[in-house]
Amino acid sequence: MTKHTSLFINPFSSDTSYEERLFFWLRFSLLGCFVGHGFWGLVTKKGWIPFFEVFFIDSSTAFALMPLVGIMDIMVGIIAFVYPTRVLLLWASFWTLFTAALRPSAGMGMSEFFERAGNFGVPLLFLGLYGASATSRQWFSKLKPLSDLTFSQGYFLECLMRLSLLSLLVGHGGLCVFMKHQVVARNLSILGITEVYGLQCFGLFEIALGLVACLKPRLSWILPFVGVYKLTSELLFPVAGVPMDIFETIERMGDYIIPIILLQYYRSPYYQKGQTSSHSSGVYADRAYPFQH
């Protein structure tokens, strides 16, 4: 297999190794998430005000701080793509969890937190695959594609990605069913869904889709469908709103990449090797692969 050292590769090409494709998708997802989120700080998004109010920061101070947060986010996204390190992934994991948790803290409901699993699931996976038990020097060293994927790393990848899919789909569905989210309702109005009943039915469909994607991810159609479905639905932001709302779509990069990561893992030799081990190792296999397909 040819080794590629450039930042950009064709992640769908058979000429690139599985490890290189995984490394690219993880970096690309962080790039999209942090650049998309950072853009809203640069343009001082009014919708961020409630998050600052959680810390008793007034609106004028909040507007002054937003561009700084935006610049920080964009820099993290670019550096994570060009020069990823463990310490940066630790910060990315904390920051995505922290910003997601701010939403229920600001009275927006828990669905807002779970819906952002595409944001925090990827940096958690990235950091987990490379391990936190490193020397101080290794924490700041540039990461490279893994040379191999161990059985436990593959198990961790599968479990975390499946749970992330469940969370982001059920969370988004919850916005429709329980909260009748105004922005989601605006986006769906483009599709002719204008009644509350239609919004709730759409949410129930997403919740069911999340359950199927988590419990039966090996169905031939489910992961490609989820990836295309999420990208299409999030593209409704600039269609129903204004052109710069495309950054809402970009910020949710993890939603579209998680199905790709999981699909390519199932097609990799590591999953096949893990399945072979699970069928021939008795009790150990039951502990290692609780999700049998």
Disulfide bonds with the S-S distance in Angstrom:
none
